């Protein structure tokens, strides 16, 4: 399977998104939820599988809520009926994940929560998947990269050599201490999949993406990152598991944490085929905090882009072959191809 190694070099600009709605209708509740602990202590509670579990993909059974403000008991302001939920988890002071009991449809519960003035966004706790990358990690620049660099005049970036530090947050499967990148990352990230400081890469995708960005140039080893000898460092945030899947709550939590740092660039090399309101709100908050966000158009040969690349002010990048023709199954095999359509601004070489 041939995948673009350049779908990860795109700049994303967003307009600030703010959702302020009037309070929903008031009606009698059997027992109103006051806090997450209160919900999970109820006799009917079955505590939600940890949101950090790498194999919890049934997110259509979960609701993610992003509140307007920080508070340890935001859920108490929603006035929710305890019988409508099995359990819940507080991700941080602005994010809760709730598991409905089935008494009321999930769609109705989302609509009810969405009408609350304390809620910025609410949606299903969707699952995202990596945009696959086939990176040859034992090749040399002349053999595998030079032609692609020439195609977009990118060799110039190898020798810019600017000294001001630029940090790039790579939200992906983690990072390995590879010899060709060991001096090009900063140990400031986090593992949101397993809730730990060990962001080791158990998939390889994140390490590959980091290498495309900043693998050491002119060291006679492996490949050269596009940033060449400039002072660019990646910061690994593990939000995807060993199979390349991640959940919106993990990603939103990572974005919120990055907003509190001096990181200016975020790289999101994964795709979601529906417009998740909470994900969108988090992206727009990042933009409002002065962040530049990197997105991929997707590699499933679709006539529309995946989110977040599909958002209005995203500058997204697709892939072309050596003839400057969009990469399709002829280049990558099976039914794969570079996603295209409204919102696609640039293309770059994406075939070996």
C-alpha positions in Angstrom: 0.0 0.0 0.0 1.4 3.3 -1.0 0.7 6.3 1.2 1.6 9.9 1.0 4.4 11.0 3.3 3.5 14.6 2.5 -0.1 14.6 3.7 1.3 15.9 7.0 2.6 19.3 5.8 -0.4 21.6 5.8 -1.4 24.8 7.8 -4.8 25.1 9.4 -6.5 28.4 10.1 -9.8 28.5 12.0 -12.3 31.1 13.2 -13.2 31.1 16.9 -16.2 29.0 17.5 -18.5 29.8 20.5 -21.8 27.9 21.2 -24.1 29.8 23.7 -27.7 28.6 23.8 -30.6 29.1 26.2 -31.4 26.7 28.9 -33.5 23.7 27.8 -37.0 22.9 29.0 -37.5 22.1 32.7 -39.3 18.8 33.6 -39.4 16.4 36.5 -36.4 14.2 37.0 -36.3 11.0 39.0 -32.9 11.9 40.4 -30.7 14.7 39.0 -26.9 14.0 38.5 -24.9 16.3 40.7 -21.4 15.0 39.9 -19.5 12.2 38.1 -18.8 10.5 41.4 -22.5 10.8 42.3 -23.4 9.1 39.0 -20.9 6.3 39.4 -21.9 5.5 43.0 -25.5 4.8 42.1 -26.7 1.3 42.4 -27.3 0.9 38.7 -23.9 2.3 37.7 -21.5 0.3 35.6 -18.3 2.3 35.5 -17.3 3.3 32.0 -14.4 1.5 30.5 -11.4 3.7 30.8 -11.3 6.3 28.1 -7.6 5.6 28.0 -8.1 1.9 27.0 -6.7 1.3 23.5 -9.5 -1.0 22.4 -12.6 0.9 23.5 -14.0 1.8 20.0 -17.8 1.6 20.7 -17.9 5.4 21.0 -21.5 5.6 19.6 -22.5 4.5 23.1 -20.7 7.5 24.7 -21.3 11.2 24.7 -18.5 13.8 25.1 -19.4 17.2 26.6 -17.2 20.3 26.3 -18.2 23.0 28.8 -17.7 26.8 28.4 -15.7 27.1 31.7 -13.6 25.1 34.1 -15.4 23.6 37.0 -15.0 20.2 38.9 -18.8 19.6 38.8 -20.0 21.1 35.5 -22.2 18.1 35.0 -24.4 19.3 37.9 -25.4 22.3 35.8 -27.0 20.0 33.2 -29.9 18.8 35.3 -29.6 15.3 33.8 -31.7 12.3 35.0 -29.4 9.8 36.6 -31.5 6.9 35.2 -30.5 8.0 31.7 -26.9 7.2 32.3 -24.9 4.1 33.3 -21.7 5.9 34.2 -19.3 8.7 33.3 -15.7 10.0 33.5 -14.4 13.4 34.0 -11.5 13.9 31.6 -10.6 17.3 33.0 -12.5 20.3 34.4 -14.1 21.1 31.1 -14.6 17.6 29.5 -16.9 14.8 30.6 -17.6 11.5 28.9 -21.0 9.9 29.7 -22.4 6.5 28.9 -26.2 6.5 28.4 -28.2 3.7 29.9 -30.5 3.3 26.9 -33.6 4.6 28.7 -33.6 7.7 26.5 -32.0 7.7 23.0 -28.5 9.0 22.8 -29.6 11.5 20.1 -32.2 13.0 22.5 -29.7 13.2 25.3 -27.3 15.1 23.1 -30.0 17.5 22.0 -31.0 18.1 25.6 -27.4 18.7 26.7 -26.8 21.0 23.6 -29.6 23.3 24.8 -27.7 24.1 28.0 -26.0 27.5 28.2 -23.0 26.0 30.1 -22.2 23.7 27.1 -19.9 24.8 24.3 -20.3 21.6 22.3 -21.6 18.1 22.7 -21.5 15.1 20.4 -20.8 11.3 20.2 -17.3 10.4 21.4 -16.2 9.4 18.0 -13.2 7.3 17.0 -10.5 8.6 14.5 -8.0 6.6 12.5 -4.6 7.4 11.2 -4.0 8.4 7.7 -1.6 5.5 6.9 2.0 6.2 6.1 4.5 4.0 4.3 7.8 5.5 5.2 11.0 3.8 4.1 13.1 4.2 7.2 16.3 2.6 6.0 16.7 4.5 2.7 18.9 7.3 1.7 17.9 10.8 0.6 19.3 10.5 -3.0 17.4 7.3 -3.7 14.0 8.0 -2.2 13.6 11.7 -1.5 15.6 13.8 -3.9 13.1 13.6 -6.8 10.2 14.6 -4.5 12.1 17.5 -3.0 13.0 18.7 -6.5 9.3 18.4 -7.6 8.3 21.1 -5.1 11.6 22.9 -4.8 11.8 21.7 -1.2 15.6 21.2 -1.1 15.8 24.9 -0.2 14.4 24.0 3.3 17.3 21.7 4.0 19.8 24.6 4.3 17.7 27.4 5.7 19.2 26.7 9.1 17.2 29.3 11.2 18.1 29.2 14.8 14.9 30.3 16.6 13.2 27.2 18.2 10.0 26.0 16.7 8.0 23.3 18.5 5.7 21.0 16.6 3.3 18.9 18.6 2.8 15.5 16.8 -0.5 14.0 17.9 -0.2 10.5 16.8 0.9 7.0 17.9 3.9 8.2 19.9 7.6 8.4 19.2 10.5 6.1 19.4 14.0 7.2 20.2 15.2 6.5 16.7 18.9 7.3 15.9 17.8 9.7 13.1 15.5 11.7 15.3 16.9 11.3 18.8 18.2 14.9 19.0 15.2 16.4 17.2 12.4 16.0 19.8 11.6 17.4 23.2 10.4 15.1 26.0 7.5 17.4 26.9 4.6 15.3 25.6 2.1 12.8 27.2 0.5 9.4 26.6 -3.3 10.0 26.6 -4.1 6.4 25.5 -2.6 4.9 28.7 -2.5 8.0 30.9 1.2 8.0 31.4 4.4 9.8 30.6 5.6 6.9 28.4 4.8 8.0 24.9 6.7 5.1 23.2 5.4 4.3 19.7 3.8 0.9 19.5 2.7 1.4 15.9 5.4 3.3 14.0 3.2 5.9 12.4 4.0 8.7 14.8 7.8 8.1 14.5 7.5 8.1 10.7 5.6 11.4 10.8 8.1 13.0 13.1 10.9 11.8 10.8 9.2 13.5 7.8 9.1 16.7 9.8 12.5 16.8 11.4 14.8 13.8 10.8 18.4 14.9 11.2 19.8 16.2 7.9 23.4 15.7 6.7 24.2 12.9 9.1 24.6 10.2 6.5 21.8 8.2 8.2 18.3 7.4 7.0 16.2 10.2 5.6 16.3 14.0 5.9 13.3 15.8 7.5 11.9 18.7 5.5 13.0 21.2 8.1 16.6 20.3 7.4 19.1 21.8 9.8 16.8 24.4 11.2 15.9 24.4 14.9 12.7 22.5 14.7 11.8 20.0 17.5 8.8 17.7 17.6 6.9 17.1 20.9 5.2 13.7 20.9 1.6 13.4 22.1 0.3 9.8 22.0 -3.4 10.0 21.2 -3.6 6.9 19.0 -3.2 3.3 20.0 -1.1 0.5 18.5 -3.8 -0.1 15.8 -3.9 3.6 14.8 -7.2 4.4 16.5 -8.0 7.2 18.9 -11.0 8.8 20.6 -12.2 12.3 20.4 -12.0 12.8 24.2 -8.3 11.8 24.2 -7.5 14.2 21.3 -9.5 17.1 22.7 -7.8 16.7 26.1 -4.4 16.8 24.3 -5.3 19.9 22.4 -6.5 21.7 25.5 -3.2 20.9 27.2 -1.2 22.1 24.3 -3.1 25.4 24.4 -1.4 26.0 27.7 2.1 25.6 26.2 4.4 27.6 23.9 4.0 25.1 21.1 2.8 26.9 18.0 2.2 24.0 15.5 0.0 21.0 15.9 0.3 18.0 13.5 -2.9 15.8 13.2 -2.2 12.9 10.8 -5.5 11.2 11.2 -9.0 11.5 9.8 -12.6 11.6 10.8 -15.4 11.4 8.3 -18.0 13.3 10.2 -18.0 16.8 11.7 -17.8 16.1 15.4 -18.9 19.3 17.2 -16.6 18.8 20.2 -13.6 18.2 18.0 -14.3 21.2 15.9 -14.7 23.4 19.0 -11.3 22.2 20.4 -9.6 22.9 17.0 -11.1 26.4 17.0 -10.0 27.1 20.5 -6.5 26.1 19.5 -6.6 28.6 16.6 -7.9 31.2 19.0 -4.8 30.5 21.1 -2.5 31.3 18.2 -1.8 27.7 17.1 -1.2 26.6 13.5 -2.8 23.2 12.9 -1.6 20.6 10.4 -4.0 18.2 8.8 -4.1 15.5 6.1 -6.7 15.3 3.3 -7.1 11.5 3.7 -6.0 8.5 1.7 -9.3 6.7 0.9 -9.9 8.0 -2.7 -12.9 10.0 -1.6 -14.3 13.1 -3.3 -14.3 15.0 0.1 -11.7 15.7 2.7 -11.6 14.2 6.1 -11.9 16.4 9.2 -10.1 18.4 10.4 -8.7 19.1 6.9 -12.3 19.7 5.7 -13.0 22.7 8.0 -13.5 26.0 6.2 -10.2 27.7 7.0 -8.0 24.7 6.8 -5.2 24.7 4.2 -5.1 21.0 3.4 -2.7 19.0 1.3 -3.4 16.0 -0.9 -1.0 13.8 -2.8 0.2 13.6 -6.5 2.5 11.2 -8.3 5.7 12.1 -10.2 3.5 13.2 -13.1 1.7 15.7 -10.9 -1.5 13.7 -11.2 -3.6 12.9 -8.1 -2.5 9.6 -6.4 -5.1 6.9 -7.0 -5.2 3.1 -6.7 -2.9 2.9 -9.6 -0.2 4.4 -7.4 -1.2 3.0 -4.0 -3.1 -0.2 -4.8 -6.5 -1.6 -3.7 -9.1 1.2 -3.3 -6.7 3.8 -1.9 -6.1 7.3 -3.3 -5.6 10.9 -2.1 -8.9 12.4 -1.0 -9.9 15.5 -3.0 -12.8 18.0 -3.3 -13.9 21.3 -1.8 -11.4 22.7 0.6 -8.3 21.1 -0.9 -5.7 23.9 -1.4 -2.4 22.2 -2.2 -0.9 18.9 -3.3 2.6 17.5 -2.9 4.4 14.4 -4.1 3.0 11.3 -2.4 4.3 8.3 -4.2 7.6 6.5 -3.9 
